[in-house]
Amino acid sequence: EPERKPNIADLLYEKKIDFIINIPNTSTLEKYVGMLYDEYQIRRKSLELGIPVLSTIELAESFVKTLEWLQKNETSKEPLGSYKDVN
């Protein structure tokens, strides 16, 4: 709703959003057409500003599972060559 302030565009430009999970869900064609335009605008502005966007439920679930795993497990940084099989 562009007339509402602040709206998502305002928040994006003000750098108040770091990450977006944007999954469309509607049952009527009229709403769907309007949502497509809104979804496009959000993705485009996010891309221009370097803000990551997840746009499918599968990707969002995978991302959350990865964050949960990272919280529970210790990770390390190794040079890429150390992962290569030398045999």
C-alpha positions as semicolon CSV with decimal commas, in nm:
position;residue;x (nm);y (nm);z (nm)
1;E;0,000;0,000;0,000
2;P;0,211;0,291;-0,126
3;E;-0,014;0,552;0,037
4;R;0,058;0,414;0,386
5;K;0,365;0,560;0,549
6;P;0,610;0,426;0,624
7;N;0,572;0,153;0,363
8;I;0,822;-0,116;0,265
9;A;0,986;0,109;0,003
10;D;1,048;0,376;0,268
11;L;1,193;0,119;0,508
12;L;1,417;-0,027;0,238
13;Y;1,562;0,313;0,143
14;E;1,608;0,404;0,510
15;K;1,811;0,082;0,554
16;K;1,571;-0,037;0,827
17;I;1,529;-0,379;0,663
18;D;1,824;-0,617;0,642
19;F;1,658;-0,923;0,496
20;I;1,326;-1,008;0,327
21;I;1,122;-1,326;0,318
22;N;0,856;-1,248;0,057
23;I;0,630;-1,541;-0,032
24;P;0,316;-1,454;-0,233
25;N;-0,009;-1,621;-0,129
26;T;-0,346;-1,531;-0,278
27;S;-0,647;-1,712;-0,412
28;T;-0,804;-1,463;-0,654
29;L;-0,666;-1,356;-0,989
30;E;-0,734;-0,987;-0,927
31;K;-0,536;-0,990;-0,603
32;Y;-0,267;-1,202;-0,768
33;V;-0,209;-0,951;-1,050
34;G;-0,173;-0,668;-0,798
35;M;0,057;-0,877;-0,584
36;L;0,280;-0,961;-0,881
37;Y;0,349;-0,592;-0,932
38;D;0,412;-0,536;-0,561
39;E;0,636;-0,844;-0,541
40;Y;0,836;-0,723;-0,842
41;Q;0,882;-0,377;-0,691
42;I;0,999;-0,524;-0,359
43;R;1,245;-0,761;-0,529
44;R;1,376;-0,488;-0,761
45;K;1,431;-0,232;-0,484
46;S;1,589;-0,496;-0,265
47;L;1,828;-0,596;-0,543
48;E;1,920;-0,233;-0,611
49;L;1,997;-0,183;-0,241
50;G;2,177;-0,516;-0,191
51;I;1,914;-0,659;0,046
52;P;1,873;-1,040;0,026
53;V;1,526;-1,176;-0,062
54;L;1,391;-1,529;-0,020
55;S;1,082;-1,585;-0,234
56;T;0,984;-1,951;-0,186
57;I;0,873;-2,140;0,122
58;E;1,126;-2,416;0,052
59;L;1,416;-2,171;0,042
60;A;1,296;-1,993;0,357
61;E;1,264;-2,325;0,546
62;S;1,610;-2,433;0,432
63;F;1,757;-2,099;0,537
64;V;1,599;-2,121;0,884
65;K;1,722;-2,480;0,929
66;T;2,072;-2,367;0,833
67;L;2,061;-2,083;1,087
68;E;1,945;-2,328;1,355
69;W;2,228;-2,567;1,265
70;L;2,485;-2,287;1,277
71;Q;2,366;-2,186;1,626
72;K;2,410;-2,543;1,754
73;N;2,736;-2,633;1,577
74;E;3,079;-2,483;1,569
75;T;3,216;-2,401;1,226
76;S;3,564;-2,322;1,104
77;K;3,712;-2,149;0,804
78;E;3,959;-2,349;0,599
79;P;4,134;-2,272;0,272
80;L;3,942;-2,412;-0,025
81;G;4,233;-2,642;-0,112
82;S;4,199;-2,825;0,220
83;Y;3,861;-2,961;0,105
84;K;4,006;-3,102;-0,216
85;D;4,072;-3,476;-0,230
86;V;4,447;-3,509;-0,291
87;N;4,440;-3,879;-0,390
